[in-house]
Amino acid sequence: MLQRVTLQQPHPLHDAAGTRRLEASAASAAPHALMQRAGLAVARLAQAVAPHARTVWLACGAGNNGGDGLEAAMHLRHAGYQVAVTWAGTPQTAPPDALASWRRARDAGVAFLPDAPEDLGPQDLCIDALLGIGLSSAPRSRPVASELQRLLRRVQAATAPVLCVDLPSGLIADTGQFAAGLEPAEERPRSARHTLSLLTLKPGLFTGVGRDVAGTVWRDDLGIDTLAEPPCALLSAPPASGPRAHASHKGSFGDVAIVGGEGLQARGLGMTGAALLAASAALHGGAGRVMLALLDGGALQVDALQPECMLRRFDALALDTATVVCGCGGGDAVQGVLPAVLNEARRLVLDADALNAVAKDPALQAALAGRADRWGSGATVLTPHPLEAARLLGSDTRQVQGDRLGAAHGLAVAFSCAVVLKGSGTVVAAPGQTPRINPTGNGLLATGGTGDVLAGLLGARLAAQPAIERDGAAAFDAAVQACWLHGEVADGWPAGRPLTASALARALHPA
């Protein structure tokens, strides 16, 4: 059944290996039937998104993804469309199912051309059926065929709307990154994009660069029951919300203590703003009380713009009763307070400079990993961006971005806690939990301070969680909720109004 992917419910995501197992099981029962269903689904969606297309050009690869395109070409030709196909395969080398679909397309009178029609433009439709889920991030044993690369460049630069079969060609299903040598020349597509994910939804469509190139995502299960194959991740859905009870009070929603904001006197770099942003986010995100322990040597006595924030010396904080958000603008000064924070904070969000300090100090790493023995795995959240994640993993950003799900999972296992790997399609992972990919948010968040806002909001969500059980999912659940709400505000941002971190914090609201 064909469905547009909406954000109102969680969606299971399957990696390439799981999808292949489902394909193999279905194909063994009825050879060629799966390709026939896929081709029909592509043709139906093509007619829905471009009902008045003057010409439909299909770029078809040599494998079964190309076979899906050939099958669709036959249906579109029968529906009265002017159809042209450029096929990178040959009858002599095509897989059996793709060969059968080529014969059906040929017998239907589909025109086969060596290249796209010269006048292909916005009034037409391009269908990308070059490459499917067979790509991986492993180094290639042979260079990309020049004919395939030429056709892919033609599709990527198309000014006609593009419908991608299963995946945008060249995108790796599991990672949301392009395979080497298949990257688009331009960062954003020139025209509207649609992707019809066949049988399963792939995680690469929702993280990394996948969000930019996939466009509107649709799914057709091709009549196959996919419940037998466990998902590798879930696409997050909105958190439950409702009015607060009349009988609630400020103690009902927990205390948040922000620890960070190194002052000018330390290195001539004042970073108190980061901690103030986190405090603002915690306030507007629903925390009952917010305390602010700045590492500025007592320079700031009151925040006149946020008098609700209660300034405290670090040594006056009750770390075991508040949810601590540590690291925002902490600079080098955060290193001195981290041992106490890691040892005493019952609920903890580690961000920014706190993560960098941990990455450099094996003793702090051991203390972080040991928190699960004392408080449980549901008590701690790490919120790295890709570079911070790379430092913690001893790798580099290319490796982290090349497998965002794997990187988040690796950190969660190494430190026995929840992890928020920020970026396009933020990944939330925790021991014993199916990872989540967050679908909200956009490029407006690419500005300084929005990560501090997320950390403060996460602190508020964690503070509002019920009592943390040793092996509970409190930190994971709070992280999933905070990521959704943070991105949702950006998605609803008024056109033409600049998004700044302070304005973003003030626009937050409790779930």
N, C-alpha and C positions, 0 to 999 in steps of 0.2 A: 504494500500500500504506500502510495506517495504522500509524504508529509513534509511541510516546511518546518525546519527546526526552530522552535520558539524557546523563550527563556523562562517559561512559567512552570516547568517541571524538570527534574533531573533526567539526563539522557545518558545511557551507558555508552562508553567508548571502547572500541576493540582495536587492538594493535594488528599489525599485518599477519603475524603468526596465527592469532585467533581467528581472523577473518579467513585465512587460507583453510583452516580446519573446517570451518563452516562450509566454505565453497566446495571442498573436496567431498564432504559428506553429501551435499546436495547434488553435485555433478555425478557421483557414482550411482545415484538412484535414477537419474534421467539425463543422459548425455545431451548436450546442446540446449536443454530446456532452460537452464539458468541464463545463458546468453540471449536466448529469445526473449525472456522476461526483461532482462536488462535493456535490450535494445528498444523494446516497446515502452519501457518507463522513460528512457531518454527522449524518445520521439514525442511522447505525451507532454513532458515538461517543456520541450522545445516549442511545441505549439502553444503552450500556456504563456511562456515568457516572451515569445515573439510571434504572435498570431498573424501579423501582417508582413513578416519577413519577405523581402523580394527574392533573396537567394539564401540558401542554407549551405554553407561550406563546412565539410567535416574533414578534419585532419586526423587520420587513423594510423595508429602504430602497427607494427608487425605482429604483435601478440594478441592476447585475448581482450585487452582494453580496446584495441583497434577493432576487434571482432564485434564488440558491443556497439561501436560507432557504425560499422557496416550494417548491422542489423537495424539500427535506428534509421539509417539512410533509406533502407527499403521501405520502412513504414512512412517516412516523410514523403517519399516519392509517391506512394499509393495515396497519400492524403492531398496530393496536388501541388506540393511545393516544388520549386526549381532547386534541385539538389545536385551538388558537385562534391566529389570525394577525391582527396589526395591520400593515397595509401602507401605507407612505407614498406609494406610487405610484398610478397609474391605468392602466387598459388603453389609454387613448388616448396616454399619454406613455411607456410602458414600452419599454425596448430589446427587440428581437425575441426574444432568448433568455429574458429575464425574463417577457415576455408569454406565451411558450409554457409556462413553468413555472407561471405563475399559472393558466392554463387547466387544467393537470394537477391542481393543488391544488384548484381549484374543483370539477372533475369527480369528485375523490375524496371530496368531502363535507367538506372543511376549513371550519371556521367562521371567518368574518372579522368582527372586532370593532373598534370605534373606539379601544379602549384595552385595557390588560391586565385580566384577570379580577380583580375586587375582592379575592378571597380568595387571590390568588397568594402562596404562602409557602414555607417550607423543604421541604415535602413535594412541591413541584412542580419544574419546570425552566423556565428562561428561555433562549431562544436569541437572541443578539444578531447580527442580520444586517442592520444599518442601513447601515454604511459600511465600505468596504474600503481598498484601497491608493491610492485616488485623491486623498488629502489631501496637502498640502504645507505647509511652514512659511511660504510666501509670504503676504503680506497678502491678505485676501479681497476680491474685487471686489464682493461683495454679502453681506448679513448671512445668517446661518444661518436656514433656514426654521423658523418657530416650531413647526410640527408635528414636524419632525425633532428639534428640540431638546427638545421635550416628551417624546417617546418615549425619547430618549437618557437624559434625567434619570431616567425611570422604570426603565430597564435598570440604570443605574449605582447606583440606590438599592435594587435588588431584594434581598429577603432569601432568595429562591429561588436555588439554584445557577445560575450563568450559564455557558453555552457560547458563546464568541465565534467567529464565522465569519471566518477569516483573520486578523483583528485585533480587539482591543477597539475598538469604534467611537469615532472621534475621535482615536485614536492614529496618529501619523505613522509609516509603515512604516520610513523610513530613519533616524529620529532618536530614537525612544523618548520623544517629547514629544507632548502633546496640541495639536491645532490650536486657535487662538484661538477662544474662545466655546464650546468643547466639553469643557472641563476638568471632571472630576468635582467635586462639591461637597465630598466627603470624601476624605481622603488615602488611606485604605485601603478596599477593598470590604467590604461587609457580609456577604458570603457567599462560598462557594467559587467559584473561577473556573477555567475551562478554556478554552484557545484552540486551535482547529484551524487551523493554518497550511496553506493550500492551495497545492499545487504546489511552493513554496519556503518556506524559513524566512527571516523578515525580521529585520534587525538590531535594529529598534525593539522587538522582543519581549524583548531581553536586555540593554538598557542604558537609562539614564534612568529614567523612571517606569514603563517597560514591564514591568520585572520585578515590580512590585507589582500591576499590573492584569491581566497576562496569566495569572497562576496557573500551573497545569500546562499545558505546551505540548506539543501533538501535531502531527504533520505527515502529510499524505497527498500523495504526488506525482502522484496522479490518473492513474497509468500513463504519465506523460510522462518521457522521458529529459531531465534538466536539465543533463547534463554539457557540452553545447555552450555554455552561458552561464557565463562565469567568475564566481566569487563576488566580492562586494565586500568580504567579511570572512569569518573563520572563528570559530566558537565553540570556545574552547580545550578541550583534553582534559588529563587528568592527565599530568604529566611521567613519563618512564621512571624507575624506581627499582630498587634492588638493593643487596645488601650490599657494603660496601667491601672491596677486596682486602686480604688479610692482610698483604701486603708494603707497604702504603701507610704513609705517615708524614705528619707535620704539613705538610711542604713539598708534599705531593701535592695539597693543597686550597687553597693560596694564602694570602697575607696580605691582610688588610683593614685599612685605616687610616681611622678615623673622625675627621673634622675639623669641629669645631663646638662648641657649648656655651659661648656667651658668658657671662662671669661677672658677678656683681653690681656690681663696681666700675665697669663701663662705663656703664650707664644706670640702675642700681638695679634691673635685671631679671635675675635669675639664670635661665639656660636650659641649665644643664649637664645637666639631666635628659634632654633630648631626645637629646643625644649618647650618654649612658649607655644609653638604650633602644636606640639603633641598634647600639651595641657589643654589648649583650646578644643582640640578634637575630642579629648576625653570628656570635657564639659558638655559639648554639644552632642556627643554620642550617647549621653545618658548616664554617665557615672554619677553616683550619689554625692561624692565629695572628691575633689582633686587637690592633691598636695604637690608642691613643686620644690624639689631640692636641686638648686642650681649649683654647679661646680665653678662658681665665679668668685669665690672668696667673699661672699656677702655683699657684692656690689649692688645688686638689685634688692630693694627692700619691699617693694610692692609693684604688682603689675596693674597700672592704672586702667588699662583697657580690659583687663580681666580680673576685677577685684574678687571674684569668686574663688580664684586660685589661692590656696593658702601656702605661703612660702614657709619652708622648713629648712633647718640645717640637716644635712644628711644624717648626722648622728642622732637626730631627734625623731627620725622616722621609725614607725613600727613596721618593719619589713615583713613580719610574719602575718600581719593582718591585712595589709593593703596589697593590691595587684600592682607590681612594680613594672614600670616601663623604663628601661635603662639603655642609654647609649646615644640618644638623639643629641647631636652636637656635643658629645662628651669629650672629644679630642683625646689628648694624652691623659687628662685628669681622671677619666673614667677607670683607668687601670687600677688606681688606688682604692676604689670603692667596690670593684667587681668581686673580690673574694667574699666580702660580707654579703653582697647581693646574691651571689650564687649559693651561699650557704644558708641564708636566712629567709629569703623571699619564698613564700608558699606558692604564689602565682607570679609568673615572670614573663615579660616580653623583652627580648634582647634585640636591639636594632643598631645599625650604623656602626659607630666607633666601638661599641661594646663587642660587636662581632669581630671587628678588626683586631681588637685587643686579645680576644680568645684565640684567633687564628695564629697569633704570634707567640702564645704562651702555653706550653704543654700542661702546666699545672692548672691553668684556667680551663683548658679542654677537659682535663680529668674531672674537675669540679662540676663542669656543666654536664658531662655524661653521668656523673654520680647523682645528680638531682633526681633521676627517676627512681633510684633505690630509696630515697628519703621521702619524696613527695608524690611519686607516680609519674607516668609518662604524659598525663593530661594536665601537667602544671606549668609547662614551659613552651614558649613559642619563639622561634628564630625567624627574623624577617629580612633575609639578605636580598640584595639585588645581585645580578649575575657575577659581578666582580667580587663582591663579598663572599658569595657562595664558592667561587673558585679559590679564594684564599683559604677558606675553611676546609676545602677538599684537597688542597695542594695541587690544583690543576690550573686551567686558564678559562677565560670566558668563552672561547670557541668551543671547548669541550662541554661546558655547562649548557650553552645555548644549543649545542648539537644533540643534547638529550636532556631536556628540561625535566621530564618526569623522572628519569634515572638520577639526575643530580639531586632533586628534592628528596627522593626516596633514600638516596645514599646518606644525606645529611640527617634525615629523620632516624635512620638506623644507627648511625655513628653516635648520635647524642641522645637517643631515646626520648625524642620530643617531637612536637609539631613544627613544621617548617613551612614558611610562606616564601616561595621563590618568585620574586616580583618580576614584572615585565608583561609583554603582550600575552594574554592568556596566563595570568598568574596561577602557579601550581601550589596546591596545599597538600602536604603529605604528613603522615604520622604513623608510628608503628601500629600494625593491626588494622589500619583503615584503608579503604580503597581511595586512592588519590582523587582530588577534585581539580578541575580546571575551571577557573572563573571566567565567565563570558562577558562580564560588564567592564566598562572603562574604555578609554580611547586616548588618542594622542594628546589631548589637552592636559593629561596628567604628566606629560614630559616636561615638568618644570620643577625648580628647586623647592623642596619642602613638602611635596605631596607624600613622600614616603614617611616623613615625621607625622603627618596627619593620619596616615594609615596605622602607624604604631600606636598613637594615642587612642584612636577609635577601637583598635583591637584590645587595648587595655580596658576600655569601658565594657566591651562585650565579654571579656574574660571575667571581669569583676562581677558581672551580672549573672554568671553561670551558677548553678546550684553547687553545693559542696563537692569538691573534686574527689573522686574515688581514685584509688591507687592506679588502676588500669583504665580509668575512664577516658572519655573523648572530649573533655571540657575545652582543652586548648585547641584541639582540631575544630570543634564546632564553632568556637568563638572566631577562629581564623577564617573559616568559610564564610561566616556571616559578615565579618568586617570587610573582607575583600569585595563581597557582593555590594554592600551598602556604599562603600567608597567609590566603586566604579559606577554605580547607579547614579550618584549625584553628578558625576562628570558626563554621563550619557544624557542627562536632562539639562545640561548647562545651556543658558540662553545664547543663541547665535549672536556673534558680534561682541560678546562680553568676554574680556580676557579672564581666564581661570588662573587665579593665584592661590597659593597654598592657604593663606589666611582666609580668603573668601570661601574656599572649599571647606575648611574646618567649620566656619560659621553656618554653612548650608547643610551640615550633617544633622541627622535626627535619630533618636532611638528607634530600633526596629519594633 
